[in-house]
Amino acid sequence: MSDTSHDHEIVSIYAMSEDRIDRLMHEAGECVLMWATREGWPVGVIHAYVWHEGRVWLTFAAHRHRAAAIRRDNRVSVSVSGTAGSRVAGAATMKGLATFHEDDSTKAWFYRALAAKLNPGDQQGEDAFYRLLDSPLRVILEIEPVKWITYDAEKAARDMRGELPESEKSPRLEADAVRMNRERERRGLPPR
């Protein structure tokens, strides 16, 4: 079998800048919250969220399985795509630590922020959604980023057109610098 691989196998060089991550997180409408069950199964659910002070904030009812799972192990991931309402091409996945909030002051600002995000320019819709959120069983989850895994599709497109200077490329991560070449060697292919 011939080597038909292309440079697009090396994607870690297209990491998003902190500014683009921030823009994506502000603009996107939804995220996928992921956690592990007691049996170790990875599970994810789509949530509307608010990006506030460098953290993801979202809400669900306290009796959901995810609440018990995250209370057992607060290591979660959050994934956001630029196709979910953002003008930033690409995606970002955050490994993070989750903290539960149930206090009235957090509920007040968060419910208002989420209701406004989901009902831009519609005060009546915002107020109705705020009332819907304001329930005694609801908890708020704050997720603090520990590590980002990102892909800047705009950089990749520019590189494929030969327009991305080397200075804008991120260093290759271990997966592309070491592991890929071990796999290529295992398959009898030359290193890249």
N, C-alpha and C positions, 0 to 999 in steps of 0.2 A: 504494500500500500504506500502511495506517495505522500509526502508531507505537504498538505494543502493548507496548513495553518497560516494565519496572518497575524499581524501585530495586534489585532483586536483582542487576542487572548490575554494581553497584558493590560488590565483595566485599572490597576491600583494607581497608575500615573495620572488618573483623572479625578483626583480627590477634590471635593468642594472646599472653597475658602470658608472661613468662619462667617464672613458677610453673606455669602450665598446660602449657607446653612440657615442662618438667621432669617433671611428673606423667604426661603422655602418654608420654614417652620411657621412663619407669620401668615403666609399666603395660602398654604394648602388647607383644605377643608376637613380632611379626615386623616386618621392614622390607624395603624394596626397595633394594638397592644398585645404583646405575647408574654406568656409565662409557662411554667412547667406544672403539670398535674402531679399528684402524689406518686403516681406510677412512672413519672418521668416523661410523659407525652408532652410535646410542645403544642400549645394551643394559642390561637390568635383571634381577636374580635375587633371589628372596625368600630372606631369611636370618633365622634366629633371632639375637638380638643381646643385648648387655648395655649399658646406659646407665650409665657409670661416670665420675665426676668431669667431667661435662659433655661427654663424648665417646661416640661409638658404637664398640663393640668387637664384631667378628665374626670368623669363621674359615672357611677353605676350604683345599683341597689346593693346594700350590705349583705343580702342573702345569696348573691350570685356565687357560683363555685369559684370564680376568679378571686373574689375577696378572701376566701379561706386559703386558697393556694398562695396568694401574694403575701398574706400575713405569715404563712409558713416560711416562705422564701421570697424576700423582697427584690431579688434580682429579676428584672424584666427587660424586654426590648420593645422599642417603638419604631415602626417603619413608616416613612412618609414618602409618597411619590409625587413628583412634579406634575403628574397627570390628574391629580385629585384637587383641581381648582387653583393651582399655582402657575405662574408664568416662568418658573425656574425649571429648566429641563434637567431631569436627573432624579436621583433618589437619595435619601439619607436614612440610615438605620442607627438607632442609638441603643447601646447597652446602658442601662441605668438602674438606679436604686429608688425604690418606691416608698413613699410615706403617705399614710392615710391621714385625712383631716375630716373632722366632723363639727368643728366649732362654727358658730354663727357668723363671725366676721369673715372667715374664709368663704363660707357659703355665699354670703352677700356679694362680695366682689366677683367671685368666680361665676356664679349663676348669671349675674348681669353681663359679664364679659362674654360668656358662651352664648347667651341669648342674643346679644348684640351682633356677635360674629355670624350667627346663623340667620339673622333677620336684618341685614344691612338696610338702613333707611326706612324701616318699617317698625315704628314704635309700638303699634298695636300687637304685631306679631312677636316682637321682643318681649313685651310685658306678658303675653299669654304663655310664651315658652318659659319665662322666669317662673311663673306660677306653677307650671308643670314640673319644673325641676325641684321646686321647694317642697320636698317630701321628707317625712321623718325617717325613712329607711335609706336615704341616699347618702353615699360617702363620696369624698373627693380624693383622688389620687394625684399626688405630685411626683413627677419622675425627674430625678436629677441625672444629667448625663455623666457617664463614666468614660465611655469610648464611642466614637463615631465611625461608621463604615459608610462612605459616601461614593457617589458616582455622578460626576458633572458631565451630562450628555452634551452640553454646549462645547466644552473643551474637546471631547472626543470627536465631535463633528468637525471642529476647526482643525484638529490634528489629521483627520482623514483627508481633508482638503489641502493639507500641507501648510496651514496657516497658524499653527500653534508653536510658539517658540519654546525651546527646551526649558527656558527659565520659568515657564508657567506650568510645567509638568511636575507632579509630585514624585518623590522618591518611590521606587518600586517597593512594595511590601513583601514580606517573606514568602507569601503565596506565589507571587510572580517572580521573585528573585531566586528562590531556592526550590520550593516545592514543584513549581511548573517544570523546571529543568530535570528534577529527579523523575517526574512522570514521563517527560519526553525521552529520557535515557531508557527508562523501563520499556518504552514502546519502540526503541531503536531509532529515535529521531534526534537530530542535532540540537544542541542547546540554543537558547535565544537570549 
